[in-house]
Amino acid sequence: MAVWAGMFVADVIIRKKDYSTADLYDPKGRYGAWNGKSFAILVVGTVLGWGLVVNTAASWLNWQGYLLFLIGGKEGSWAAANLGVIVALIIGLAGSLMFQRGDIAKQEADLPVSEA
């Protein structure tokens, strides 16, 4: 969720016009059926985020925290800091700001300021 939240904030920062409601529901519209860049940002942020968090409340999630060995392990002082949430948020925000700006400009190229 954190990586998605970062992506959403970046979209709000970049986007200057309203979405075209009709094109949101049309796979051949200006937004397309898939956004590969967004999907890649989501995957990278999720993988790194899960790697930097631990969950002691759910034993079936004990596989998380696989990157914490870099900063003291799952028992180290940073383990409970939930760094993965912050890392995922930053990846979503920065990734979208860097890689989505041009796509959003193209999407908005011929849109009116508001559909209202």
All heavy atoms as an XYZ file, in Angstrom:
877
protein
N       0.812     -1.194      0.000
C       0.000      0.000      0.000
C       0.863      1.269      0.000
O       0.468      2.261     -0.589
C      -0.903      0.018      1.243
C      -1.976     -1.065      1.264
S      -3.186     -0.913     -0.041
C      -4.025      0.553      0.418
N       2.002      1.218      0.648
C       2.839      2.420      0.732
C       3.364      2.829     -0.637
O       3.378      4.013     -0.967
C       3.988      2.201      1.709
N       3.791      1.862     -1.430
C       4.307      2.211     -2.760
C       3.184      2.806     -3.606
O       3.387      3.784     -4.325
C       4.994      1.001     -3.437
C       4.048     -0.104     -3.764
C       5.732      1.432     -4.685
N       1.996      2.243     -3.503
C       0.856      2.797     -4.250
C       0.548      4.214     -3.768
O       0.251      5.103     -4.578
C      -0.379      1.912     -4.095
C      -1.566      2.489     -4.773
C      -1.912      2.375     -6.084
C      -2.550      3.341     -4.183
N      -3.051      3.097     -6.342
C      -3.464      3.694     -5.186
C      -2.744      3.840     -2.891
C      -4.551      4.517     -4.941
C      -3.828      4.655     -2.650
C      -4.719      4.980     -3.682
N       0.618      4.447     -2.462
C       0.347      5.781     -1.921
C       1.355      6.796     -2.473
O       0.983      7.913     -2.832
C       0.393      5.761     -0.399
N       2.623      6.407     -2.551
C       3.633      7.295     -3.129
C       3.350      7.597     -4.589
O       3.493      8.733     -5.046
N       2.914      6.577     -5.328
C       2.574      6.768     -6.736
C       1.375      7.703     -6.879
O       1.332      8.543     -7.769
C       2.290      5.414     -7.389
C       3.513      4.531     -7.474
S       3.139      2.827     -7.905
C       2.645      3.034     -9.610
N       0.411      7.558     -6.001
C      -0.779      8.403     -6.035
C      -0.419      9.862     -5.760
O      -0.882     10.769     -6.455
C      -1.807      7.897     -5.022
C      -3.046      8.720     -4.971
C      -4.029      8.587     -5.945
C      -3.243      9.638     -3.959
C      -5.179      9.360     -5.906
C      -4.385     10.413     -3.907
C      -5.354     10.268     -4.884
N       0.423     10.090     -4.752
C       0.842     11.457     -4.422
C       1.587     12.081     -5.602
O       1.352     13.243     -5.951
C       1.704     11.481     -3.138
C       2.366     12.831     -2.937
C       0.866     11.110     -1.931
N       2.460     11.310     -6.250
C       3.183     11.824     -7.418
C       2.206     12.188     -8.535
O       2.364     13.224     -9.181
C       4.191     10.791     -7.912
N       1.199     11.357     -8.743
C       0.210     11.648     -9.780
C      -0.527     12.952     -9.472
O      -0.743     13.772    -10.359
C      -0.785     10.494     -9.904
C      -1.679     10.627    -11.117
O      -1.221     10.270    -12.219
O      -2.825     11.089    -10.963
N      -0.868     13.159     -8.220
C      -1.552     14.390     -7.820
C      -0.640     15.599     -8.034
O      -1.083     16.648     -8.486
C      -2.018     14.307     -6.341
C      -2.490     15.651     -5.829
C      -3.118     13.265     -6.195
N       0.648     15.433     -7.751
C       1.602     16.533     -7.921
C       1.788     16.870     -9.400
O       1.828     18.037     -9.785
C       2.965     16.170     -7.289
C       2.839     16.123     -5.771
C       4.055     17.148     -7.717
C       4.055     15.537     -5.074
N       1.905     15.849    -10.242
C       2.214     16.055    -11.656
C       0.992     16.481    -12.467
O       1.073     17.378    -13.306
C       2.805     14.773    -12.288
C       4.124     14.401    -11.608
C       3.012     14.940    -13.781
C       4.626     13.016    -11.984
N      -0.128     15.831    -12.246
C      -1.314     16.010    -13.089
C      -1.915     17.399    -12.878
O      -2.168     17.814    -11.765
C      -2.336     14.918    -12.776
C      -3.355     14.739    -13.874
C      -4.133     13.454    -13.682
N      -3.333     12.268    -13.865
C      -3.022     11.732    -15.035
N      -3.444     12.301    -16.144
N      -2.301     10.643    -15.108
N      -2.134     18.107    -13.980
C      -2.689     19.462    -13.923
C      -4.147     19.516    -14.375
O      -4.827     20.495    -14.163
C      -1.875     20.409    -14.812
C      -0.402     20.453    -14.457
C      -0.177     21.033    -13.089
C       1.296     21.141    -12.786
N       1.702     20.518    -11.559
N      -4.617     18.462    -15.040
C      -5.981     18.436    -15.558
C      -6.713     17.218    -15.004
O      -6.080     16.252    -14.578
C      -5.982     18.377    -17.083
C      -5.348     19.589    -17.741
C      -5.362     19.446    -19.247
C      -4.714     20.648    -19.918
N      -4.695     20.486    -21.385
N      -8.026     17.274    -15.048
C      -8.837     16.135    -14.621
C      -8.647     14.961    -15.571
O      -8.287     15.129    -16.731
C     -10.318     16.509    -14.603
C     -10.657     17.530    -13.535
O      -9.899     17.663    -12.566
O     -11.691     18.193    -13.689
N      -8.912     13.783    -15.067
C      -8.907     12.591    -15.924
C     -10.067     12.665    -16.914
O     -11.102     13.258    -16.627
C      -9.089     11.324    -15.091
C      -7.872     10.891    -14.328
C      -7.738     11.168    -12.978
C      -6.862     10.184    -14.957
C      -6.634     10.752    -12.269
C      -5.743      9.770    -14.257
C      -5.641     10.048    -12.918
O      -4.537      9.644    -12.225
N      -9.906     12.015    -18.047
C     -11.001     11.835    -18.988
C     -11.760     10.598    -18.548
O     -11.251      9.476    -18.662
C     -10.468     11.645    -20.407
O     -11.494     11.169    -21.249
N     -12.947     10.775    -18.019
C     -13.722      9.656    -17.481
C     -13.962      8.583    -18.526
O     -13.814      7.384    -18.255
C     -15.063     10.161    -16.914
O     -14.783     11.188    -15.958
C     -15.837      9.051    -16.253
N     -14.298      8.973    -19.732
C     -14.553      7.989    -20.795
C     -13.299      7.166    -21.087
O     -13.369      5.945    -21.269
C     -15.041      8.690    -22.046
N     -12.143      7.808    -21.126
C     -10.904      7.098    -21.438
C     -10.445      6.170    -20.318
O      -9.698      5.218    -20.558
C      -9.789      8.086    -21.775
C      -9.924      8.668    -23.166
O     -10.523      8.000    -24.031
O      -9.441      9.788    -23.387
N     -10.863      6.438    -19.085
C     -10.516      5.541    -17.983
C     -11.111      4.152    -18.183
O     -10.540      3.155    -17.751
C     -11.006      6.113    -16.647
C     -10.188      7.236    -16.048
C     -10.897      7.810    -14.830
C      -8.796      6.766    -15.683
N     -12.257      4.083    -18.839
C     -12.958      2.813    -19.035
C     -12.740      2.218    -20.421
O     -13.333      1.204    -20.753
C     -14.451      3.000    -18.772
C     -14.726      3.385    -17.344
C     -14.986      4.710    -17.000
C     -14.688      2.441    -16.340
C     -15.212      5.073    -15.686
C     -14.907      2.798    -15.019
C     -15.174      4.106    -14.696
O     -15.392      4.459    -13.400
N     -11.893      2.832    -21.217
C     -11.631      2.365    -22.575
C     -10.176      1.906    -22.685
O      -9.261      2.722    -22.621
C     -11.899      3.504    -23.572
C     -11.719      3.092    -25.014
O     -11.402      1.915    -25.279
O     -11.895      3.970    -25.884
N      -9.943      0.592    -22.848
C      -8.561      0.109    -22.944
C      -7.798      0.690    -24.128
O      -6.573      0.678    -24.147
C      -8.691     -1.403    -23.075
C     -10.131     -1.721    -23.137
C     -10.917     -0.474    -22.933
N      -8.512      1.217    -25.111
C      -7.860      1.841    -26.265
C      -7.787      3.359    -26.115
O      -7.319      4.051    -27.002
C      -8.617      1.477    -27.541
C      -8.539      0.002    -27.853
C      -9.330     -0.350    -29.075
C      -9.282     -1.857    -29.277
N     -10.276     -2.321    -30.198
N      -8.225      3.868    -24.966
C      -8.216      5.309    -24.708
C      -6.821      5.809    -24.354
O      -5.832      5.079    -24.396
N      -6.745      7.047    -23.984
C      -5.459      7.712    -23.741
C      -4.644      7.074    -22.614
O      -3.435      7.209    -22.571
C      -5.665      9.202    -23.490
C      -6.246      9.553    -22.164
C      -6.426     11.056    -21.964
N      -7.446     11.563    -22.848
C      -7.221     12.525    -23.750
N      -6.058     13.103    -23.838
N      -8.190     12.933    -24.527
N      -5.287      6.363    -21.692
C      -4.563      5.756    -20.568
C      -4.152      4.321    -20.845
O      -3.299      3.779    -20.147
C      -5.404      5.830    -19.298
C      -5.902      7.227    -19.023
C      -7.247      7.532    -19.118
C      -5.014      8.250    -18.713
C      -7.709      8.818    -18.897
C      -5.459      9.540    -18.492
C      -6.815      9.821    -18.589
O      -7.260     11.084    -18.379
N      -4.734      3.705    -21.857
C      -4.380      2.343    -22.227
C      -4.929      1.308    -21.251
O      -5.574      1.628    -20.263
N      -4.659      0.052    -21.564
C      -5.127     -1.053    -20.726
C      -4.135     -1.341    -19.597
O      -4.527     -1.751    -18.513
C      -5.341     -2.305    -21.576
N      -2.852     -1.148    -19.857
C      -1.803     -1.419    -18.872
C      -0.803     -0.274    -18.862
O      -0.559      0.352    -19.876
C      -1.038     -2.699    -19.237
C      -1.851     -3.930    -19.104
C      -2.589     -4.531    -20.090
C      -2.043     -4.702    -17.946
N      -3.208     -5.636    -19.593
C      -2.894     -5.777    -18.268
C      -1.577     -4.607    -16.634
C      -3.281     -6.738    -17.360
C      -1.967     -5.569    -15.735
C      -2.803     -6.615    -16.089
N      -0.193     -0.064    -17.703
C       0.879      0.915    -17.592
C       2.097      0.170    -17.049
O       2.217     -0.064    -15.843
C       0.471      2.058    -16.664
C       1.507      3.154    -16.618
O       2.705      2.897    -16.669
N       1.046      4.389    -16.508
N       2.971     -0.237    -17.948
C       4.136     -1.033    -17.576
C       5.059     -0.343    -16.587
O       5.599     -0.976    -15.678
N       5.243      0.957    -16.743
C       6.121      1.693    -15.823
C       5.559      1.671    -14.405
O       6.295      1.445    -13.441
C       6.300      3.133    -16.290
C       7.102      3.271    -17.557
C       7.164      4.725    -17.995
C       7.786      4.873    -19.356
N       7.742      6.262    -19.817
N       4.267      1.912    -14.282
C       3.643      1.894    -12.950
C       3.731      0.512    -12.326
O       3.984      0.375    -11.131
C       2.177      2.319    -13.034
O       2.083      3.675    -13.337
N       3.508     -0.515    -13.140
C       3.590     -1.884    -12.637
C       5.003     -2.192    -12.146
O       5.188     -2.782    -11.082
C       3.148     -2.871    -13.715
C       3.034     -4.272    -13.216
C       2.012     -4.648    -12.366
C       3.965     -5.218    -13.590
C       1.917     -5.942    -11.891
C       3.882     -6.514    -13.127
C       2.849     -6.880    -12.273
N       6.012     -1.777    -12.901
C       7.403     -2.013    -12.499
C       7.735     -1.282    -11.193
O       8.377     -1.854    -10.304
C       8.352     -1.569    -13.609
N       7.291     -0.042    -11.067
C       7.516      0.720     -9.826
C       6.838      0.010     -8.658
O       7.414     -0.126     -7.572
C       7.003      2.163     -9.973
C       7.829      2.927    -11.004
C       7.021      2.898     -8.627
C       7.208      4.238    -11.456
N       5.626     -0.456     -8.864
C       4.883     -1.164     -7.823
C       5.607     -2.438     -7.396
O       5.730     -2.721     -6.196
C       3.472     -1.487     -8.324
C       2.527     -2.113     -7.321
C       2.156     -1.103     -6.244
C       1.275     -2.596     -8.028
N       6.119     -3.203     -8.342
C       6.818     -4.450     -8.019
C       8.118     -4.168     -7.258
O       8.384     -4.784     -6.220
C       7.093     -5.274     -9.307
C       8.053     -6.409     -9.040
C       5.787     -5.803     -9.875
N       8.920     -3.226     -7.748
C      10.189     -2.907     -7.085
C       9.937     -2.398     -5.666
O      10.581     -2.833     -4.705
C      10.999     -1.876     -7.905
C      12.176     -1.325     -7.111
C      11.472     -2.495     -9.204
N       8.991     -1.484     -5.509
C       8.679     -0.956     -4.183
C       8.152     -2.024     -3.235
O       8.505     -2.040     -2.052
N       7.353     -2.931     -3.740
C       6.805     -4.008     -2.913
C       7.900     -4.970     -2.474
O       7.980     -5.342     -1.296
C       5.706     -4.770     -3.683
O       4.648     -3.857     -3.987
C       5.148     -5.916     -2.869
N       8.750     -5.382     -3.403
C       9.826     -6.326     -3.080
C      10.781     -5.726     -2.047
O      11.135     -6.370     -1.055
C      10.581     -6.753     -4.358
C      11.865     -7.496     -4.027
C       9.679     -7.613     -5.233
N      11.181     -4.480     -2.240
C      12.084     -3.834     -1.281
C      11.376     -3.544      0.043
O      11.970     -3.680      1.115
C      12.676     -2.561     -1.875
C      13.649     -2.780     -3.040
C      14.098     -1.453     -3.623
C      14.835     -3.608     -2.605
N      10.117     -3.138     -0.034
C       9.365     -2.860      1.190
C       9.185     -4.096      2.051
O       9.432     -4.070      3.265
N       8.765     -5.206      1.454
C       8.605     -6.454      2.212
C       9.942     -6.930      2.771
O       9.985     -7.555      3.830
C       8.012     -7.547      1.341
C       6.535     -7.470      1.173
C       5.654     -6.767      1.927
C       5.763     -8.138      0.171
N       4.377     -6.947      1.452
C       4.425     -7.791      0.386
C       6.093     -8.982     -0.877
C       3.404     -8.272     -0.417
C       5.073     -9.466     -1.675
C       3.745     -9.112     -1.452
N      10.999     -6.645      2.068
C      12.312     -7.075      2.530
C      12.816     -6.321      3.736
O      13.755     -6.762      4.399
N      12.196     -5.205      4.061
C      12.668     -4.364      5.168
C      11.651     -4.212      6.297
O      11.740     -3.275      7.090
C      13.077     -2.989      4.625
C      14.286     -2.997      3.689
C      14.451     -1.643      3.022
C      15.553     -3.389      4.441
N      10.687     -5.121      6.380
C       9.731     -5.101      7.491
C       9.649     -6.492      8.119
O       9.957     -7.494      7.476
C       8.304     -4.673      7.058
C       8.270     -3.253      6.577
C       7.730     -5.612      6.038
N       9.246     -6.528      9.363
C       8.933     -7.794     10.030
C       7.535     -7.671     10.608
O       7.066     -6.583     10.925
C       9.942     -8.148     11.144
C      11.296     -8.465     10.560
C      10.054     -7.054     12.173
N       6.885     -8.802     10.741
C       5.533     -8.832     11.290
C       5.488     -9.901     12.360
O       5.483    -11.093     12.052
C       4.527     -9.121     10.178
C       3.098     -9.015     10.637
O       2.818     -9.102     11.827
N       2.199     -8.834      9.713
N       5.471     -9.496     13.609
C       5.460    -10.458     14.706
C       4.048    -10.920     15.046
O       3.875    -11.883     15.771
C       6.113     -9.852     15.959
O       5.426     -8.636     16.293
C       7.582     -9.543     15.711
N       3.030    -10.267     14.520
C       1.647    -10.619     14.830
C       1.131    -11.770     13.966
O       0.173    -12.425     14.332
C       0.744     -9.400     14.662
N       1.750    -12.014     12.828
C       1.296    -13.068     11.930
C       2.479    -13.964     11.580
O       3.349    -13.587     10.795
C       0.689    -12.464     10.667
N       2.510    -15.158     12.159
C       3.658    -16.050     11.962
C       3.803    -16.505     10.511
O       4.900    -16.832     10.069
C       3.540    -17.266     12.877
O       2.369    -17.992     12.568
N       2.726    -16.493      9.753
C       2.803    -16.914      8.354
C       3.510    -15.884      7.472
O       3.798    -16.148      6.310
C       1.413    -17.257      7.813
C       0.426    -16.138      7.901
C      -0.338    -15.811      8.981
C       0.097    -15.203      6.881
N      -1.123    -14.719      8.708
C      -0.882    -14.330      7.413
C       0.520    -15.018      5.587
C      -1.422    -13.288      6.680
C      -0.040    -13.972      4.861
C      -0.996    -13.125      5.413
N       3.818    -14.705      8.031
C       4.568    -13.685      7.298
C       6.035    -13.629      7.735
O       6.721    -12.641      7.506
C       3.925    -12.312      7.488
C       2.560    -12.121      6.836
C       1.967    -10.769      7.198
C       2.662    -12.257      5.333
N       6.529    -14.702      8.349
C       7.912    -14.690      8.841
C       8.946    -14.665      7.709
O      10.116    -14.486      7.950
C       8.178    -15.857      9.785
C       7.990    -17.197      9.115
O       7.674    -17.280      7.933
N       8.164    -18.251      9.893
N       8.510    -14.830      6.475
C       9.421    -14.735      5.330
C       9.802    -13.286      5.037
O      10.799    -13.019      4.366
C       8.780    -15.370      4.085
C       7.454    -14.783      3.737
C       6.240    -15.200      4.167
C       7.208    -13.643      2.900
N       5.241    -14.399      3.653
C       5.811    -13.438      2.862
C       8.029    -12.790      2.169
C       5.223    -12.408      2.142
C       7.435    -11.762      1.451
C       6.048    -11.585      1.440
N       9.007    -12.331      5.528
C       9.332    -10.924      5.294
C      10.604    -10.548      6.052
O      11.018    -11.232      6.966
C       8.179    -10.032      5.736
C       6.966    -10.141      4.852
C       5.835     -9.239      5.314
O       5.666     -8.986      6.495
N       5.052     -8.775      4.356
N      11.198     -9.465      5.667
C      12.420     -8.994      6.319
C      13.679     -9.621      5.745
O      14.738     -9.579      6.370
N      13.588    -10.171      4.553
C      14.719    -10.865      3.939
C      15.881     -9.948      3.580
O      16.971    -10.424      3.285
C      14.279    -11.662      2.703
C      13.370    -10.927      1.758
C      13.860    -10.062      0.803
C      11.993    -11.105      1.856
C      13.023     -9.386     -0.049
C      11.140    -10.433      1.001
C      11.649     -9.574      0.053
O      10.808     -8.910     -0.780
N      15.701     -8.645      3.634
C      16.809     -7.715      3.381
C      17.377     -7.095      4.657
O      18.341     -6.331      4.608
C      16.348     -6.595      2.435
C      15.972     -7.018      1.029
C      15.418     -5.838      0.241
C      17.156     -7.633      0.314
N      16.793     -7.419      5.780
C      17.245     -6.826      7.037
C      18.646     -7.280      7.448
O      19.274     -6.652      8.290
C      16.245     -7.111      8.155
C      14.958     -6.307      8.080
C      13.939     -6.820      9.079
C      15.230     -4.835      8.308
N      19.158     -8.356      6.843
C      20.523     -8.785      7.145
C      21.521     -7.663      6.824
O      22.607     -7.605      7.394
C      20.879    -10.063      6.374
C      21.089     -9.867      4.908
C      22.352     -9.578      4.410
C      20.025     -9.942      4.020
C      22.549     -9.380      3.048
C      20.216     -9.753      2.664
C      21.483     -9.466      2.169
N      21.127     -6.759      5.944
C      22.002     -5.646      5.570
C      22.195     -4.635      6.700
O      23.189     -3.906      6.724
C      21.445     -4.920      4.339
C      21.327     -5.746      3.059
C      20.504     -5.000      2.019
C      22.711     -6.069      2.532
N      21.246     -4.583      7.607
C      21.309     -3.582      8.693
C      21.065     -4.199     10.068
O      20.403     -3.619     10.921
C      20.317     -2.423      8.441
C      18.901     -2.951      8.218
C      20.776     -1.555      7.302
C      17.847     -1.874      8.130
N      21.570     -5.391     10.302
C      21.494     -5.974     11.641
C      20.589     -7.176     11.781
O      20.486     -7.739     12.860
N      19.909     -7.579     10.758
C      19.082     -8.781     10.813
C      17.701     -8.554     11.406
O      17.359     -7.448     11.839
N      16.918     -9.630     11.438
C      15.537     -9.555     11.927
C      15.453     -9.319     13.426
O      14.406     -8.964     13.944
C      14.779    -10.840     11.574
C      14.509    -11.001     10.106
C      13.671    -12.246      9.853
C      13.393    -12.424      8.383
N      12.519    -13.583      8.143
N      16.541     -9.525     14.124
C      16.568     -9.291     15.573
C      17.278     -7.990     15.929
O      17.338     -7.614     17.094
C      17.278    -10.452     16.285
C      16.878    -11.841     15.836
C      15.385    -12.109     15.917
O      14.735    -11.602     16.850
O      14.880    -12.807     15.024
N      17.822     -7.292     14.938
C      18.586     -6.070     15.173
C      17.716     -4.896     15.588
O      16.479     -4.958     15.598
N      18.364     -3.807     15.926
C      17.651     -2.631     16.423
C      16.775     -1.970     15.356
O      15.809     -1.289     15.677
C      18.638     -1.613     16.996
O      19.573     -1.234     16.011
N      17.085     -2.167     14.087
C      16.295     -1.569     13.016
C      15.126     -2.442     12.570
O      14.277     -2.002     11.798
C      17.176     -1.285     11.801
C      18.036     -0.081     11.994
C      19.351     -0.062     12.343
C      17.637      1.276     11.872
N      19.803      1.226     12.431
C      18.760      2.076     12.147
C      16.446      1.909     11.553
C      18.730      3.453     12.114
C      16.413      3.292     11.513
C      17.540      4.042     11.798
N      15.069     -3.668     13.031
C      14.068     -4.623     12.542
C      12.636     -4.136     12.763
O      11.782     -4.289     11.888
C      14.274     -5.980     13.200
N      12.362     -3.569     13.900
C      10.999     -3.144     14.226
C      10.690     -1.718     13.753
O       9.611     -1.197     14.015
C      10.763     -3.247     15.728
N      11.608     -1.106     13.048
C      11.421      0.280     12.621
C      10.504      0.416     11.412
O      10.124      1.523     11.046
C      12.772      0.921     12.305
N      10.137     -0.688     10.790
C       9.280     -0.669      9.596
C       9.856      0.217      8.504
O       9.139      0.980      7.860
C       7.854     -0.258      9.939
C       7.106     -1.352     10.642
O       7.279     -2.534     10.326
N       6.290     -0.998     11.606
N      11.135      0.103      8.267
C      11.797      0.877      7.216
C      11.211      0.572      5.844
O      11.222      1.429      4.965
C      13.296      0.581      7.197
C      14.095      1.078      8.389
C      15.547      0.634      8.265
C      14.016      2.589      8.490
N      10.701     -0.634      5.666
C      10.139     -1.017      4.383
C       8.983     -0.134      3.958
O       8.790      0.127      2.765
N       8.213      0.336      4.911
C       7.086      1.211      4.588
C       7.594      2.535      4.029
O       7.104      3.016      2.996
C       6.199      1.449      5.836
C       5.085      2.429      5.545
C       5.638      0.126      6.350
N       8.587      3.095      4.674
C       9.163      4.366      4.222
C       9.858      4.180      2.872
O       9.696      5.006      1.958
C      10.162      4.921      5.262
C       9.476      5.103      6.613
C      10.808      6.208      4.773
C       8.311      6.042      6.610
N      10.614      3.089      2.724
C      11.319      2.821      1.461
C      10.311      2.659      0.329
O      10.481      3.227     -0.759
C      12.227      1.584      1.602
C      12.723      1.104      0.251
C      13.398      1.886      2.527
N       9.250      1.899      0.558
C       8.233      1.691     -0.479
C       7.552      3.009     -0.850
O       7.313      3.277     -2.032
C       7.207      0.668     -0.003
N       7.244      3.830      0.128
C       6.623      5.129     -0.131
C       7.531      6.007     -0.986
O       7.087      6.611     -1.975
C       6.296      5.824      1.193
C       5.589      7.157      1.114
C       4.179      6.988      0.563
C       5.533      7.805      2.489
N       8.809      6.042     -0.647
C       9.766      6.858     -1.398
C       9.945      6.320     -2.819
O      10.019      7.099     -3.782
C      11.116      6.940     -0.653
C      10.937      7.775      0.623
C      12.215      7.514     -1.534
C      12.108      7.716      1.575
N      10.002      5.001     -2.974
C      10.141      4.414     -4.307
C       8.927      4.753     -5.162
O       9.058      5.114     -6.336
C      10.362      2.894     -4.224
C      11.771      2.618     -3.706
C      10.141      2.220     -5.577
C      12.045      1.175     -3.397
N       7.737      4.648     -4.587
C       6.532      4.992     -5.337
C       6.508      6.452     -5.752
O       6.202      6.779     -6.901
N       6.857      7.329     -4.838
C       6.860      8.768     -5.118
C       7.953      9.140     -6.120
O       7.677      9.727     -7.167
C       7.039      9.553     -3.818
C       7.096     11.067     -3.941
C       5.760     11.619     -4.410
C       7.478     11.690     -2.605
N       9.186      8.772     -5.813
C      10.312      9.148     -6.675
C      10.229      8.460     -8.038
O      10.488      9.091     -9.069
C      11.633      8.809     -5.985
N       9.869      7.191     -8.038
C       9.761      6.464     -9.302
C       8.727      7.079    -10.221
O       8.964      7.256    -11.420
N       7.593      7.429     -9.672
C       6.544      8.045    -10.487
C       6.935      9.447    -10.941
O       6.682      9.825    -12.088
C       5.228      8.094     -9.716
O       4.731      6.798     -9.534
N       7.554     10.214    -10.056
C       7.990     11.551    -10.451
C       9.009     11.483    -11.581
O       8.988     12.312    -12.496
C       8.572     12.309     -9.255
C       7.579     12.806     -8.214
C       8.320     13.374     -7.004
C       6.628     13.827     -8.801
N       9.892     10.499    -11.552
C      10.936     10.397    -12.580
C      10.423      9.793    -13.887
O      10.772     10.275    -14.959
C      12.096      9.540    -12.061
C      12.933     10.226    -11.025
S      14.435      9.311    -10.594
C      13.787      7.822     -9.892
N       9.614      8.738    -13.790
C       9.290      7.965    -14.983
C       7.896      8.201    -15.557
O       7.616      7.772    -16.666
C       9.471      6.469    -14.703
C      10.869      6.106    -14.304
C      11.132      5.599    -13.050
C      11.926      6.309    -15.175
C      12.425      5.269    -12.669
C      13.224      5.987    -14.811
C      13.475      5.466    -13.548
N       7.025      8.867    -14.843
C       5.658      9.045    -15.317
C       5.376     10.449    -15.844
O       4.353     10.680    -16.465
C       4.660      8.737    -14.193
C       4.708      7.299    -13.710
C       4.114      6.350    -14.713
O       4.788      5.866    -15.607
N       2.843      6.101    -14.581
N       6.245     11.385    -15.583
C       6.003     12.789    -15.955
C       5.681     12.952    -17.442
O       4.717     13.607    -17.819
C       7.204     13.642    -15.562
C       6.971     15.112    -15.661
C       8.149     15.914    -15.141
N       8.490     15.635    -13.761
C       7.919     16.237    -12.709
N       6.985     17.128    -12.908
N       8.285     15.944    -11.481
N       6.473     12.341    -18.305
C       6.248     12.452    -19.747
C       4.957     11.781    -20.185
O       4.233     12.285    -21.052
N       4.648     10.628    -19.591
C       3.413      9.921    -19.921
C       2.187     10.745    -19.549
O       1.228     10.829    -20.313
C       3.351      8.570    -19.205
C       4.444      7.614    -19.650
O       5.030      7.839    -20.730
O       4.719      6.648    -18.918
N       2.238     11.363    -18.392
C       1.112     12.182    -17.953
C       0.961     13.403    -18.846
O      -0.151     13.790    -19.205
C       1.264     12.562    -16.462
C       1.073     11.311    -15.592
C       0.278     13.656    -16.064
C       1.353     11.506    -14.127
N       2.070     14.000    -19.252
C       2.006     15.155    -20.170
C       1.342     14.750    -21.479
O       0.521     15.491    -22.023
C       3.406     15.708    -20.416
N       1.675     13.563    -22.002
C       1.041     13.077    -23.231
C      -0.445     12.830    -23.023
O      -1.256     13.141    -23.892
C       1.705     11.774    -23.690
C       2.852     11.984    -24.633
C       3.213     10.697    -25.334
C       4.300     10.014    -24.545
N       4.772      8.772    -25.155
N      -0.806     12.272    -21.874
C      -2.224     11.999    -21.584
C      -3.027     13.288    -21.517
O      -4.190     13.336    -21.906
C      -2.353     11.239    -20.263
C      -1.815      9.837    -20.294
C      -1.717      9.227    -18.915
O      -1.984      9.875    -17.896
N      -1.298      7.984    -18.860
N      -2.415     14.337    -21.026
C      -3.120     15.613    -20.845
C      -3.044     16.530    -22.056
O      -3.656     17.596    -22.058
C      -2.533     16.346    -19.644
C      -2.791     15.683    -18.325
C      -2.284     16.484    -17.152
O      -1.282     17.223    -17.299
O      -2.899     16.386    -16.088
N      -2.322     16.135    -23.076
C      -2.014     17.027    -24.206
C      -3.244     17.705    -24.793
O      -3.231     18.896    -25.063
C      -1.249     16.279    -25.277
N      -4.315     16.983    -25.007
C      -5.490     17.591    -25.664
C      -6.733     17.568    -24.776
O      -7.840     17.667    -25.267
C      -5.767     16.911    -27.014
C      -6.088     15.432    -26.847
O      -5.831     14.873    -25.775
O      -6.604     14.851    -27.816
N      -6.536     17.446    -23.485
C      -7.676     17.480    -22.568
C      -8.061     18.916    -22.241
O      -7.191     19.772    -22.080
C      -7.316     16.787    -21.251
C      -7.424     15.273    -21.175
C      -6.883     14.799    -19.824
C      -8.836     14.818    -21.363
N      -9.346     19.178    -22.099
C      -9.738     20.504    -21.592
C      -9.342     20.597    -20.115
O      -9.080     19.578    -19.477
C     -11.259     20.514    -21.760
C     -11.651     19.075    -21.861
C     -10.484     18.333    -22.417
N      -9.293     21.786    -19.582
C      -8.909     21.973    -18.183
C      -9.825     21.192    -17.252
O      -9.404     20.596    -16.292
C      -8.883     23.476    -17.801
C      -8.648     23.649    -16.323
C      -7.816     24.188    -18.610
N     -11.100     21.147    -17.539
C     -12.054     20.403    -16.726
C     -13.157     19.854    -17.617
O     -13.566     20.490    -18.577
C     -12.651     21.295    -15.643
O     -13.630     20.579    -14.918
N     -13.644     18.682    -17.267
C     -14.737     18.089    -18.031
C     -16.095     18.594    -17.544
O     -17.100     18.293    -18.145
C     -14.714     16.571    -17.897
C     -13.587     15.917    -18.637
C     -13.713     14.423    -18.613
O     -14.755     13.915    -19.070
O     -12.810     13.762    -18.129
N     -16.116     19.300    -16.446
C     -17.377     19.708    -15.818
C     -18.184     20.650    -16.625
O     -18.113     21.266    -17.507
C     -17.111     20.348    -14.475
